[in-house]
Amino acid sequence: MQTMFSAGQLRDPGIARANEILRSCVHCGFCTATCPTYQVLGDELDSPRGRIYLIKDMLEQGRPADEKTVKHIDRCLSCLACMTTCPSGVHYMHLVDQARAYIEKTYKRPFLDRMLRAVLARIIPYPGRFRLALFAARLGRPFAFLVPDARLKAMLAMAPKVIPPVSRNDDPQVFPAEGERKMRVALMTGCAQKALNTDINDATIRLLRRLGCEVVVARGAGCCGALTHHMGKEALAHASAAANIRAWMEEKRLHGLDAIVINTSGCGTTVKDYGHMFRSDPLAADAATVAGLARDISEVLLTLGLPEGAPKGLRVAYHAACSLQHGQGIKSAPKDLLKRVGYAVVEPADSHLCCGSAGTYNLLQPAISQELKARKVATLAAKAPDVIAAGNIGCMIQIGSGTGIPVVHTVELLDWATGGPRPRALTDTAALV
């Protein structure tokens, strides 16, 4: 794609990167075949190719974002299926992130939009605040019919029936390895996950320790910054990321780290991109080191070597989170691990398509999100599974709200198969007793 940025514009690192990405696009349209929003809406401007044209025009002209551009960029899930499909290697993720930051700086959203986005940015990344908000949402849910805005209704519906108690395993501490120590790893405990489902981190710690890992929860580490990053709120995102970089680098320098383990794939995609995010920052070298240490839990478990298990008689439908399969390129590892310990693994049709969760997308674009959820739940249910496994809390909440089939994190099943407790989601399911 030909671009016409001025020399002055190209002195901006963000514009320079956008220019590089735009020039790699050859207009082939392969991306439209795998774009969820294009499949739902059928509008070229709601495909990656269409959005690329909008972003090019906006950035090249140096004009403030307009309502049309914002509408179509907001509808993007950042599922990154287009990057998996693209034969030219167009790095759409960096381009759309640049566009969102530009929109945040140049476009004044309607008042309610600004308030909703500000509330999400100031609550979800903070587990204490988020937990209180979930309690409030539970109280307000019976009155949801009085709420005129679909986004507010979606926020009320998000609260789980049971909000788990705080897990003290998420506090800064060190868990010794069981037996010979093979690795020393930092566990990213996350933010929303600590309020929505504490079993995931607990299972991760048990499993890593059982396989010979010393696990540290570093003091000062918290939200990865993904949520605010994808809303274009660069200052908030970079503040969260910088806190993690400092916390993990201090741990690495004082005691050593072999890996930073992440069990929420949306976070993993962002942490692995810290080197790019901080490329022009004094923290650049440390950010690149952290990005190089970041590993999805499935990657670490492959290196540790799970023991093989006998058949469990349990049919597991594996949902591939977009941030894992497209964002990190991890496709077979979780399935291979589940099969290794004895589960029968099945995959739904169109497994490359998003479930519609996508961070805050299900709250800010509820109509499109609901359509994608219905499609995903239907393809999963068609496999008649006993349980659905996924590697991302957002996907778990999204899919779980549309089906009665138990939904668990992949690591919970692996922990159970190797000596851990039965996943809580399976406990009251009569068909599995």
C-alpha positions in Angstrom: 0.0 0.0 0.0 1.4 3.4 -1.0 1.5 6.0 1.8 2.1 9.7 1.8 3.3 10.6 5.3 5.5 13.7 5.6 9.0 13.6 7.0 7.8 15.4 10.0 5.1 12.9 10.6 7.5 10.0 10.3 9.6 11.4 13.2 6.8 10.2 15.5 7.7 6.6 16.3 4.0 5.6 16.3 3.4 7.0 12.9 6.6 5.5 11.6 5.5 2.1 12.8 2.1 2.6 11.3 3.6 3.6 8.0 5.7 0.4 8.0 2.7 -1.7 8.6 0.5 0.1 6.0 3.1 -0.4 3.3 3.2 -4.2 3.9 -0.6 -4.5 3.1 -1.3 -5.6 -0.5 -5.1 -5.2 -0.4 -5.6 -9.0 -1.0 -8.6 -9.3 1.3 -7.7 -12.7 2.7 -8.3 -11.2 6.1 -12.0 -10.7 5.4 -12.5 -14.5 5.3 -11.6 -14.9 9.0 -12.8 -11.6 10.5 -15.7 -12.2 12.9 -17.2 -8.7 12.6 -17.2 -8.9 8.8 -19.0 -12.2 9.0 -21.6 -10.8 11.3 -22.1 -7.4 9.7 -21.0 -7.9 6.1 -19.6 -4.3 5.9 -16.2 -3.9 4.2 -15.4 -1.2 6.8 -15.9 -3.8 9.5 -13.1 -5.9 8.0 -9.4 -5.5 8.7 -8.9 -4.3 5.1 -11.6 -1.6 5.5 -10.3 -0.5 8.9 -6.8 -0.3 7.5 -8.0 2.2 4.8 -9.8 4.2 7.5 -6.7 4.3 9.7 -4.4 5.2 6.8 -6.6 8.2 5.8 -6.9 9.4 9.4 -3.2 9.2 10.3 -2.0 10.4 6.9 -4.2 13.5 6.9 -3.3 14.1 10.5 -6.9 15.1 11.2 -8.9 14.3 14.3 -10.7 11.0 14.3 -14.3 11.3 13.0 -17.4 9.5 14.1 -17.4 7.0 11.2 -13.8 6.0 11.8 -14.4 5.6 15.5 -17.5 3.4 15.0 -15.7 0.9 12.8 -12.5 0.8 14.9 -14.5 0.4 18.1 -16.2 -2.6 16.4 -12.8 -4.4 16.0 -12.4 -7.2 18.5 -8.6 -7.2 18.2 -9.0 -11.0 17.9 -6.0 -10.9 15.5 -7.4 -13.7 13.3 -6.5 -11.5 10.4 -2.8 -11.7 11.4 -2.9 -15.5 11.3 -4.5 -15.4 7.8 -2.5 -12.5 6.3 0.1 -13.8 3.7 2.0 -10.5 3.8 2.6 -10.4 7.5 0.7 -7.2 8.2 1.0 -6.5 11.9 -2.5 -5.4 12.4 -2.3 -5.4 16.2 0.3 -2.6 16.3 -1.7 -0.6 13.7 -5.0 -0.8 15.4 -3.4 0.0 18.8 -1.9 3.1 17.3 -5.3 4.1 15.9 -7.0 3.7 19.2 -4.4 5.8 21.0 -4.8 8.5 18.3 -8.6 8.3 18.6 -8.3 8.7 22.4 -6.3 11.9 21.9 -8.2 13.5 19.1 -11.9 12.4 19.4 -14.4 13.6 22.0 -16.8 10.8 22.6 -20.4 11.4 23.7 -20.7 11.9 27.5 -22.1 8.5 28.4 -19.4 6.7 26.3 -16.7 8.7 28.1 -18.1 7.8 31.5 -18.6 4.1 30.7 -15.0 3.8 29.4 -13.6 5.7 32.3 -15.4 3.5 34.8 -14.2 0.3 33.2 -10.6 1.6 33.0 -10.7 2.6 36.7 -12.4 -0.5 38.1 -11.7 -3.7 36.2 -7.9 -3.6 36.5 -8.2 -3.2 40.3 -9.4 -6.5 41.9 -10.7 -4.8 45.1 -12.7 -2.2 43.2 -13.9 -4.8 40.7 -15.1 -7.2 43.4 -17.2 -4.4 45.0 -18.5 -3.5 41.5 -19.5 -7.2 41.0 -21.4 -7.2 44.3 -23.2 -4.0 43.3 -24.1 -5.5 39.9 -25.6 -8.5 41.6 -27.8 -6.2 43.6 -28.8 -4.2 40.6 -29.4 -7.2 38.2 -33.2 -7.6 39.2 -33.7 -4.0 38.0 -31.9 -4.4 34.7 -35.2 -4.1 32.8 -35.3 -0.5 33.9 -31.9 0.3 32.3 -32.3 1.7 28.8 -28.6 1.3 27.7 -27.7 -2.2 26.4 -24.1 -1.6 27.6 -25.2 -1.0 31.2 -27.4 -4.1 31.0 -24.4 -6.1 29.9 -22.4 -4.8 32.8 -25.1 -5.9 35.3 -25.3 -9.3 33.6 -21.5 -9.8 33.9 -21.6 -10.4 37.7 -21.3 -14.2 38.5 -23.9 -15.8 40.7 -21.1 -16.6 43.3 -18.2 -14.2 43.8 -15.4 -16.3 45.2 -13.6 -15.2 48.4 -10.2 -13.7 48.1 -7.4 -16.2 47.7 -4.4 -15.6 49.9 -2.3 -17.4 47.2 -2.5 -14.2 45.2 -0.6 -12.3 47.9 3.2 -11.6 47.3 5.1 -14.7 48.5 7.2 -17.6 47.4 5.9 -21.2 47.0 8.7 -23.8 47.2 9.0 -26.5 44.6 7.9 -30.0 45.6 11.0 -32.2 45.3 13.9 -31.2 43.2 13.7 -27.6 41.9 13.8 -27.4 38.1 12.7 -23.8 37.5 12.1 -20.6 39.4 9.1 -18.7 37.9 7.0 -15.7 38.6 3.3 -16.1 38.3 1.3 -13.2 37.0 -1.9 -13.3 39.1 -3.7 -10.7 37.0 -6.5 -8.4 38.0 -10.1 -9.3 36.9 -9.3 -13.0 37.3 -8.6 -12.6 41.0 -12.1 -11.3 41.5 -13.9 -13.6 39.0 -12.2 -17.0 39.6 -9.6 -17.6 42.2 -9.4 -21.4 41.4 -7.2 -20.7 38.3 -4.2 -19.3 40.0 -4.6 -21.8 42.9 -4.5 -24.7 40.4 -1.6 -23.2 38.5 0.5 -22.9 41.7 -0.3 -26.5 42.7 0.6 -27.9 39.3 3.8 -25.9 38.9 5.0 -26.9 42.4 4.2 -30.5 41.7 6.3 -30.4 38.6 9.3 -28.9 40.3 8.8 -25.1 40.0 9.5 -22.6 42.7 6.7 -20.1 42.2 7.0 -16.4 43.2 4.2 -13.9 43.3 6.2 -10.7 43.0 5.4 -7.7 45.1 4.2 -4.7 43.0 3.0 -6.7 40.0 -0.6 -6.4 39.0 -2.7 -5.7 35.9 -0.8 -6.2 32.6 -2.3 -3.0 31.1 -4.2 -4.8 28.3 -7.6 -3.5 29.1 -6.6 0.2 29.1 -4.1 -0.4 26.2 -6.9 -1.6 23.9 -9.1 1.4 24.9 -6.3 3.7 23.7 -5.5 4.9 27.2 -1.8 4.8 26.8 -0.8 6.5 30.0 -2.8 4.2 32.2 -1.7 1.1 30.2 2.0 2.0 30.4 1.8 2.8 34.1 0.4 -0.7 34.8 3.0 -2.3 32.5 5.9 -0.4 34.0 4.9 -1.5 37.5 5.1 -5.1 36.3 8.4 -4.6 34.6 10.0 -3.2 37.7 8.5 -5.8 40.0 9.7 -8.8 37.8 13.1 -7.3 37.0 13.8 -6.7 40.7 12.9 -10.4 41.4 15.1 -11.5 38.5 18.1 -9.5 39.6 17.8 -10.5 43.3 16.9 -14.2 43.0 16.7 -15.1 39.3 13.8 -16.1 37.1 13.5 -18.7 34.4 10.1 -17.5 33.2 7.1 -15.3 33.9 4.1 -17.6 33.8 0.8 -16.2 32.5 -2.5 -18.2 32.6 -4.7 -15.5 31.1 -3.9 -15.5 27.4 -5.1 -11.9 26.9 -2.5 -10.8 29.4 0.1 -13.0 27.8 -0.2 -11.3 24.4 0.2 -7.9 25.9 3.2 -8.8 28.2 5.0 -10.4 25.3 4.6 -7.1 23.5 6.1 -5.0 26.3 9.3 -4.7 24.2 7.4 -2.9 21.5 5.3 -0.8 23.9 8.4 0.5 25.6 10.8 0.7 22.6 11.3 4.5 23.0 11.2 4.5 26.8 14.1 4.3 29.4 12.6 1.0 30.4 13.1 -0.4 26.9 15.8 -2.9 27.8 14.0 -4.2 30.9 10.7 -4.4 29.0 12.4 -6.5 26.3 13.8 -8.8 28.9 10.4 -9.3 30.5 8.7 -9.9 27.2 11.4 -12.5 26.5 10.7 -14.3 29.8 6.9 -14.3 29.4 5.4 -17.7 28.8 1.8 -19.0 28.6 1.3 -21.7 31.2 0.9 -24.3 28.4 4.4 -23.5 27.1 6.0 -24.0 30.5 4.1 -27.3 31.1 5.4 -28.6 27.8 9.0 -28.0 28.9 8.5 -29.5 32.3 6.9 -32.7 31.0 3.5 -33.7 32.4 3.2 -37.4 33.3 1.1 -39.4 30.9 -2.3 -40.4 32.3 -4.8 -43.2 31.7 -8.1 -42.3 29.9 -10.3 -40.3 32.1 -13.6 -41.0 30.3 -14.2 -37.2 30.0 -14.9 -35.5 26.7 -13.4 -32.0 26.6 -14.3 -29.4 24.0 -11.3 -27.1 23.7 -12.0 -23.5 23.0 -9.0 -21.7 21.5 -8.8 -18.2 22.9 -8.0 -15.7 20.1 -5.2 -14.1 22.2 -3.6 -17.6 22.5 -4.0 -19.0 19.0 -3.7 -15.7 17.0 -1.9 -13.3 19.4 0.7 -15.8 20.6 0.6 -18.4 17.9 0.0 -21.2 20.5 -2.4 -23.7 18.9 -1.6 -27.3 19.7 0.1 -27.1 23.2 -3.0 -27.0 25.4 -4.7 -29.8 23.4 -1.6 -31.9 23.5 -1.3 -31.5 27.2 -5.0 -32.4 27.8 -4.6 -35.5 25.7 -1.4 -36.5 27.4 -3.1 -36.7 30.8 -6.0 -38.8 29.5 -8.8 -36.5 28.3 -10.6 -37.0 25.0 -10.3 -33.7 23.3 -12.7 -32.4 20.6 -12.7 -29.0 18.7 -15.6 -27.0 17.5 -16.2 -25.9 13.9 -14.7 -22.5 13.0 -12.4 -22.7 16.1 -10.5 -19.7 14.7 -13.4 -17.4 15.3 -13.8 -15.2 18.4 -16.4 -15.9 21.2 -17.1 -12.2 21.5 -15.5 -11.5 24.9 -12.4 -9.6 23.8 -11.6 -7.7 27.0 -14.3 -5.1 27.4 -15.9 -5.7 24.0 -18.8 -7.7 25.4 -19.6 -4.7 27.6 -19.1 -1.9 25.0 -20.4 -3.8 21.9 -23.0 -6.1 23.4 -25.1 -6.8 20.3 -22.2 -8.0 18.2 -20.7 -9.8 21.2 -24.0 -11.7 21.8 -24.2 -12.9 18.2 -20.6 -14.2 18.3 -21.3 -15.9 21.7 -24.3 -17.6 20.3 -22.3 -18.9 17.3 -19.5 -20.1 19.5 -21.7 -21.8 22.1 -23.6 -23.6 19.3 -20.4 -25.0 17.7 -19.1 -26.1 21.1 -22.4 -27.8 22.1 -22.5 -29.6 18.8 -19.6 -31.7 20.0 -21.6 -32.9 23.0 -18.8 -32.4 25.5 -18.8 -33.1 29.2 -16.8 -30.0 29.8 -15.4 -27.0 27.9 -11.8 -25.9 28.5 -10.3 -22.5 27.7 -7.1 -20.6 28.6 -8.6 -17.2 29.1 -10.9 -16.0 31.9 -12.8 -13.6 29.6 -13.7 -16.5 27.2 -14.7 -18.6 30.2 -17.1 -16.0 31.5 -18.5 -15.2 28.0 -19.1 -18.9 27.0 -20.3 -19.9 30.5 -23.0 -17.2 30.3 -24.5 -18.9 27.3 -24.4 -22.6 28.2 -25.1 -25.1 31.0 -22.0 -27.1 30.1 -19.3 -26.6 32.7 -16.5 -24.3 31.6 -13.1 -24.6 33.2 -9.6 -23.4 32.7 -7.3 -25.9 30.9 -4.9 -25.8 33.9 -7.7 -26.9 36.3 -8.2 -30.1 34.3 -4.4 -30.7 34.2 -4.1 -30.1 37.9 -7.0 -32.5 38.6 -5.5 -35.2 36.4 -2.1 -35.0 38.2 -3.3 -35.1 41.8 -5.2 -31.8 42.4 -8.8 -31.4 43.4 -11.8 -31.8 41.1 -12.5 -28.4 39.4 -15.3 -26.6 41.3 -17.3 -26.1 38.1 -17.7 -29.9 37.8 -18.6 -30.6 41.4 -22.4 -30.1 41.1 -22.7 -31.5 37.6 -24.6 -34.8 38.1 -23.7 -36.2 34.7 -20.1 -36.2 35.7 -20.3 -37.6 39.2 
